[in-house]
């Protein structure tokens, strides 16, 4: 399957779910190429940004699991498929 590069934005509105989110991300560490986390103590939430490199199945599984965690919002953006090739 074709590999693509992308970004996943995660907003944790229920900080009790932080450990669960980190556990899920760890399960997909092979596609995570970068990570930044920013807590917002004033609003009681946290934001995580992931740079990823993987196929649609793995990325979809990761975002799906994260999106099913209560109190967690997830958005992703991926590069478009180009000429059926793999990103080198």
C-alpha positions as CSV (number, residue, x, y, z in Angstrom):
1,X,0.0,0.0,0.0
2,X,1.1,3.5,-0.7
3,X,2.9,5.5,2.0
4,X,1.9,9.1,2.6
5,X,3.0,12.0,4.8
6,X,0.6,13.8,7.0
7,X,-0.3,15.6,10.2
8,X,-2.7,14.6,13.0
9,X,-4.0,17.2,15.4
10,X,-5.4,15.9,18.7
11,X,-7.2,18.0,21.3
12,X,-7.7,16.4,24.7
13,X,-10.6,18.1,26.4
14,X,-10.8,15.5,29.2
15,X,-7.3,15.2,30.7
16,X,-8.3,12.0,32.3
17,X,-8.0,10.5,28.8
18,X,-4.3,11.6,28.4
19,X,-2.9,8.2,29.4
20,X,-5.2,6.4,26.9
21,X,-4.2,8.7,24.1
22,X,-0.5,8.2,24.8
23,X,-1.1,4.4,24.9
24,X,-2.8,4.5,21.4
25,X,0.0,6.7,19.9
26,X,2.6,4.3,21.3
27,X,0.9,1.4,19.5
28,X,1.5,3.2,16.2
29,X,5.0,4.6,16.9
30,X,6.3,3.1,13.7
31,X,4.4,5.7,11.7
32,X,5.0,8.7,14.0
33,X,8.0,10.7,12.8
34,X,7.5,13.7,15.0
35,X,5.4,14.8,18.0
36,X,4.7,18.0,19.9
37,X,2.5,18.4,22.9
38,X,1.3,21.6,24.4
39,X,-0.7,21.7,27.6
40,X,-3.2,24.5,28.2
41,X,-3.5,24.6,31.9
42,X,-5.7,27.7,31.9
43,X,-8.4,25.9,29.8
44,X,-7.8,22.5,31.2
45,X,-6.9,20.8,27.9
46,X,-3.9,19.6,25.9
47,X,-3.0,19.6,22.2
48,X,-0.8,17.1,20.5
49,X,0.5,17.3,17.0
50,X,1.8,14.3,15.2
51,X,3.8,14.1,12.0
52,X,3.2,10.8,10.4
53,X,4.3,8.6,7.5
54,X,2.3,5.6,6.7
55,X,-0.3,3.9,4.5
56,X,-4.0,4.7,4.6
57,X,-4.9,1.6,6.7
58,X,-2.5,2.4,9.5
59,X,-3.3,6.1,9.6
60,X,-7.0,5.4,9.5
61,X,-6.7,2.9,12.4
62,X,-4.7,5.4,14.5
63,X,-7.1,8.3,13.9
64,X,-10.1,6.0,14.4
65,X,-8.9,4.7,17.7
66,X,-8.1,8.2,18.9
67,X,-11.4,9.5,17.7
68,X,-13.3,6.9,19.7
69,X,-11.8,8.1,23.0
70,X,-14.4,10.2,24.9
71,X,-13.3,13.9,25.3
72,X,-10.8,13.7,22.4
73,X,-11.1,15.5,19.1
74,X,-9.0,14.4,16.1
75,X,-8.3,15.9,12.7
76,X,-5.9,14.8,10.0
77,X,-4.4,16.1,6.8
78,X,-2.5,13.9,4.4
79,X,-0.5,14.4,1.2
80,X,-2.4,13.5,-2.0
81,X,-1.6,10.3,-3.8
82,X,0.8,11.2,-6.7
83,X,1.1,9.0,-9.8
84,X,0.6,5.8,-7.7
85,X,4.1,6.1,-6.4
86,X,5.5,5.8,-2.9
87,X,7.0,8.9,-1.2
88,X,10.8,8.5,-1.0
